[in-house]
Structure formats: structure tokens, C-alpha cells
């Protein structure tokens, strides 16, 4: 209620009545303005509006009825207007109400009660104003709420409704209609049950439901039910479709792979944990299959990541097709959980087979997946054939939690790759021990360079023509402080896999050139050969690294030989050829190592900047007792010489081997017969040593036939 003074405009042509009325009203606390006729009353009101108007019906000029009618047309129906008229003037009283009077006071006036009458009218007026303000606020609030609201009685009928959203209009047929006229029975029951709970427990009931529209789309609605009285409840309905869509998008981003649509690692791990709990509760088994595409990296490198993405999407489709429960031999029970797929990242996929009856069933599915993956991927420019390696781990035999099972399945998959790819392997403890050994080896390898644990030894190479050692091959050795000497056969593959071969290779080259430069200062002008890994060859910084090391050490380029494996050169591209030609242009020689174990094509050799061919020791080993090896070695030497290459034979262990190779025209011999790999300082002891090798025709083999 307002505390401001209440203003009254009093119009009466009787001066005595005006004064008496003024005195009574001012005594009651009102502020009174007097007018002697209707025209003056209108002029004073327009000059300063008041809170109440009292009009004598009979006034000269404009009478009270006319003034009342004017004011109502001017300001509306809220202002209280009191008509003062004769007690028996019923016709005048009726007419006063018709023109808009709020109340009337009959003459003669009881001056002792008039102030109470006016106070009562004031209170009613102020209550009316307060109610109007409250209604306006409620209307504003309801208009701002993006909800549909309706009042529901106990019979399920809509008593009243209000909707500010076009998206919720379809839910309600309108006032006085039953809910089941627009909503299906199950949703109507949700409303009635929620209303019953709200009434019994005095709570605000919340629930959601989907609703399929006539256009086939589905929208989602959130509902709040609150009790009004024992017979009615207020229902607020909000369209939450956008929120649901956002939640679904967030959920999909968090739990699904965007490229393939399959569950991602996080989703897979949660699902696997759930399946493990279920298997533990039911005393059943499950299998985890870990899949990796063989050769996928080369697809990305040569054909681009877009092509790789297409293959990954096709792989996901094939996996889904291959693992349908209806097609799987162990899925005879329709109640069994479905096989679960996931993409962990890259080209790694997983499959979970719950409620597994036999280990063979996992193998059957693995073979089916392999067969499916062997089908060509039809791309725009060509068809690509890939295979897959699969590792299998079982619960509970191979692990009792998701992390362990996945790790062991991954270990088994790598074993499958090591066994030649395109196969599947079960997990066993020996694989884990091997994997842990490799992990520790990798960690130690990272520290080996910093801790200066590497050193070089040198394998002397005999120049057949002079019978002297004129070149050596640098070989890396790792002396671990606790584990002792670690074979290059163990740590070089690990270094190639994790990329450490790049800094290790640079260390080998720098050390070999530094130590060989010391020999030159002492008058031993030996040529030194250093092996390059495929990663080094593909490294764009190879040429800069080699030339910078030569400049740092002062070692002459024409005394450096870089040995490259045959397999690495077969995968050459334009950049690789450019690097090799640049190195040759600087006087550095290139040797093809382990020749004969790869593609062995003389045709491609003509296009490569090769100086020397190194015949693999596997052929030298069979030189004395295998006619095929003998014929191959002779052919390699003969063809190499025709192409202008020098030839080095590796693995010479006997004089007979050396004599036959000299007979065939081999230029350089390397092997334990001449010397094991030795330290830098021991090279000086071979400086003056001379070997005399006689050329001997192999027994039983005619020169023309071999």
C-alpha cells in the first residue's frame, strides 16, 4: 500500500456542503481540492490529477453525470468516482453507475460517518491498484517464460492453458479438453501419475518424454507438476529438443570417433569394464580382439591422408558387416550381448566378444575379419589391397580388468605382425615378457646417447688386388653399465621403430669420420663405410647432416662410403634419388648392402647412383656346397662389373671362399677370416699386414656353366 497523501477532488455547488465535507475529509487525513461546478472540476483534475473524485449530481452547467462520463472516457475505469445524490433519487443513482460511478453517498450526509466511508473506499481502491500491479507482474512473468502452462484436474481434463511457444501447442488441444485427445496413453499416464505423487507428497514432480510429431520428427519435452489445490495441478511444459540435441552431440564427440562413427577409446574402455563385470557375475568368458592394418602407414605417406581416411571408413563398414551377431556361429542365443566394435585411433580397431563359449569362436571371427579385409579397397585411381594383424586376449585367463586385457591383446597383435602379418595370435605370458623387455630396452636406449654408452668397432675389408686392408666398415656397439654388451640385432630395430635411429645414426657417422681422420693423420688412408637406415635415407636433412659432419671432422668425402640396404632403395622416391645423387656429386660413394636378399633387380640398379654392390653373406655361406648359391654369386659379380660397380663379399670365414671369390673377380672381401670387428686403435696393427689369395676355380663346376 502507498503511504503518500490521498488526494480528493470535491465538486459541489453548495458552498456549505463543500466546507463541511472538506473539514470532515481533512480531519481524516485526506488532501481536498474544491470545485464549485463541473467545468471547474474538469479543469482542476486535468491540471493536477487526484486519487478520488466526489461529484454532486445536481450542478449548474455540467452535472455530475456528465463530469463522470467525461472522466471515465479520459482516464479509464480505475479512478474511484463517488456520486452525491438525494436518498430517494434511485433513477439518478442507477444512471450514475451506468456512466461509470464507483459508489454513491446519499443526502443528507452523516458527517460523523463520512470519513469512514471514504476510508473504506480508499482501501478498496488501493487494493484494486495492488491487484492490478500483481496481475501485470504475473502476466509479464508468464509472457517471458518460454513454456506452455495448463491447469489439469483430477479427471485428466485441461481447465485452463497458456502457451508462449509454438513448439508446445501440439501437446494440448485446448481448454476444457482431455489430455488423451492430443497425447498418447503412455504420456497421459505420466502426467496423471506425476500429479498423484505431487498431491500425496507435496513435491514438485519432474519428468521428460519424447513426442513424435505428425511430420515424423521427434521432439523432447520437460515437465514440472505442482499442486494448486486438491482438485487441480499446474503443469509447465518446456521444449528441450535443442538441449537434447546438444547433449547428444557432446556425448557423441566424447564417446564416438568422428571419422568412422564407431565408439572411441573412452567408450570402448567403459563398455569393456561393463562386460567384464557382467562376465564376472555370470562366470562367463569374453574375448578382446586388437586389429591393426598392415601397411597402412605407407598408404598415408604415398597416397595422402584423405585416401587413408576413406580406407579407415571402409574398414569400419567391413568390421560392422563381419561382426553381425546373426552371422556369428556362437550367437545361437538371441539374448546374448552383441559384439562391440571400437576405433582406438589411427588404424587400430578392437572387437569385444561377450559371453564366449569357446576360444575357437574368437579365432573364427578373427579369420572372417582377415578374409573381409583382404578384399581390394576400390579407390578412384586404383585398387588397394591391405591385410590385418589380429591379437586375441581372453577374460579371465589373460587379464581381469580392461587395461590389462587391452594391453595383452595389443601385445598379441604385435606378435602377429612379427610372425609375418596377415595372421592372428593368442596372447601368452612369454609375449608380455618380451614386450616388457622391449619397453625397458627402449627406455635405456633413450639414455644411451646422453650417457655415452655407444662405441664403434671396425670390420676390415681386404682389397683383393693389393692383398691389403684399404677400407673398414663402422659397426656400432652398446655397452650397457648393468646389462653389458647389447647386440645391435636387439636395439637397432627398436631404434628404427621409435625414430632414435636418426640421432644414433648421426652419432655413428660423426664418430666414424672423427676416428678415421685420426688414421689419416697417421698415414693410414683407409676408406670407411657407414650404414644408413631407411629412416635416415628418407630424412630431408640427410645431405646437410652428412656434409656438416664431414666439414666438422675434416674427413675427405671420397673416403666415405654410405651403405644402404636393398629394401630401402626399392622404396625410393624422387626426393630419395635427389639426396643420393647430391651425395655422389660431393664425391661420397654409395654401396648397396645385403644384395640378393630383396628384389635383386639389375634393371633398377642402373637408375641409382651406386658405386659398390655387397653380396649378402647368406650366399657366401653356401658357396662351397650349394651350386645355386655359387651360380648366383658368380652372376651378381659378373653383372655388377658389366654395369660398372665394384663388388664386396660379406661373411668370408674360410680361405676356400676367398679363393673362389677372387676367381669370380670379386673386388673386396670382408669377414672373420681376415679379422673380427676391432677397436680403433687396433687398426694400426693391420697396416702392414699382407694377404696372398690365389684364385681357385670351384671344384666340380665348369666355368661356362656357372
BELVENHU-V452250 format. One line per field, one symbol per residue. ss: DSSP state (H for helix, E for strand, C for the rest). phi: phi as a letter, one per 20 degrees, with the letter a starting at -180 (. if undefined). psi: psi as a letter, one per 30 degrees, with the letter a starting at -180 (. if undefined). A space follows every 10 residues. Layout:
# BELVENHU-V452250
ss = ???
phi = ???
psi = ???
This chain:
# BELVENHU-V452250
ss = CCCCCCEEEE ECCCHHHHHH HHHHHHHCCC EEEEECCHHH HHHHHHHCCC CEEEEECCCC CCCHHHHHHH HHHHHCCCCE EEEEEECCCH HHHHHHHHCC CCEEEEECCC CCCHHHHHHH HHHHHHHHHH HHHHHHHHHH HHHHCCCEEE EEECCCEEEE EEECCCCCHH HCCCCCCEHH HCCCHHHHHH HHHHHHHHHH HCCCEEEEEE EECCCCCEEE EEEEEEEEEC CEEEEEEEEC HHHHHHHHHH HHHHHECCCC CCECHHHHHH HHHHHHHHHH HHCCEEEEEE EEEECHHHHH HHHCHHHHHH HHHHHHHHHH HHCCHHHCCC CCCCCCCCCE EEEEECCEEE EEEEEECCHH HHHHHHHHHH HHHHCCEECC CCEECCEEEE EEEEECCCCC CHHHHHHHHH HHHHHHHHCC CCCEEECCHH HHHHHHHHHH HHHHHHHHCC CCCEEEEEEE EEECCCCEEE EEEEEEEEEE CCCEEECHHH HHHHHHHHCC HHHHHHHHHH HHHHHHHHHH HCCCCCEEEE EECHHHHHCC CHHHHHHHHH HHHCCCHHHE EEEEEHHHHH CCCHHHHHHH HHHHHCCCEE EEEEECCCCC CHHHHCCCCC CEEEECHHHH HCCCCCHHHH HHHHHHHHHH HHCCCEEEEC CCCCHHHHHH HHHHCCCEEE CCCCCCCECH HHHHHHCCCC CCCCCCCCCC CCHHHC
phi = .fdfgedcdd cbeeffffff fffffffeoe edddcebfff fffffffbgd ebcdcffecf mfefffffff fffecndfff cdedbffeef fffffgffeo febbceefee ffdgffffff ffffffffff ffffffffff fffefececb ddefendeeb bbcdcffdff ecfpfmdegf fccfgffgff ffffffffff dmdeedbcbe ceefenfddd cdccdcfebg dccedddcfd ffffffffff ffffccfffd mfgegfffff ffgfffffff felddbcddd dbffmfgfff fednfffgff ffffffffff ffdfgfeefe efefeffffd dbdeqlddcc cddflfecff ffffffffff ffffffeedf eaecdcdcdc dccdeefdqd bfgfffffff ffffffffeo mlbccefbff ffffffffff ffffffefff eleebdccef ceeffemded bcdfceccdf fdemfdfgfe efgffffenf ffffffffff ffffffffff fendefecdc fdegfffefg egffffffff ffemefgfdd ddecffffff efcfffgfff fffffeneed deelfoedel dfffffedee dcddffffff fefeccffff ffffffffff ffeneecddd mfdcfgffff ffffnfeccb rffeafgcfg fffffegdfc dddefcfgfm cfgfec
psi = kkglkkkkkk jkfjeeeeee eeeeeeefgl kkkkkfleee eeeeeeejkl fkkkkkejkl bkleeeeeee eefefafekk kkkjllegie eeeeeeeefg kellkkkkkj fffeeeeeee eeeeeeeeee eeeeeeeeee eeffkhlkkl kklfggkjel lkkgkfffef fkflkglkef ffkleeeeee eeeeeeeeee fhljkklllk kklfgflklk kkkkkkkelf flkkkkkkjg eeeeeeeeee eeeffkkeef flkaeeeeee eeeeeeeeee eghlllkkkj kkkkgeeeee eeflfeeeee eeeeeeeeee efgkeffkff hfjffkklkk lljflbgkll kkjlhkekef eeeeeeeeee eeffkkjjle flkkkllkkk kkkkkgegkg leeeeeeeee eeeeeeefgg lhlkklklee eeeeeeeeee eeeeeffeee ghfllklkjk kkjeefgljf llkkkkkjjk fefakkkffe feeeeeegff feeeeeeeee eeeeeeeeee fggjikkkkk kkleeeefkf geeeeeeeee eefgkkefgk kjkkleeeff glaeeeeeee eeeefggklk kjlhkffcfh jfefeffkik ekkjkkfeee egefgjeeee eeeeeeeeee effgklkkkl hjfleeeeee eeefgkekkk lfeeklklle ffeffgegkk kjkkkkkkkg jkeff.
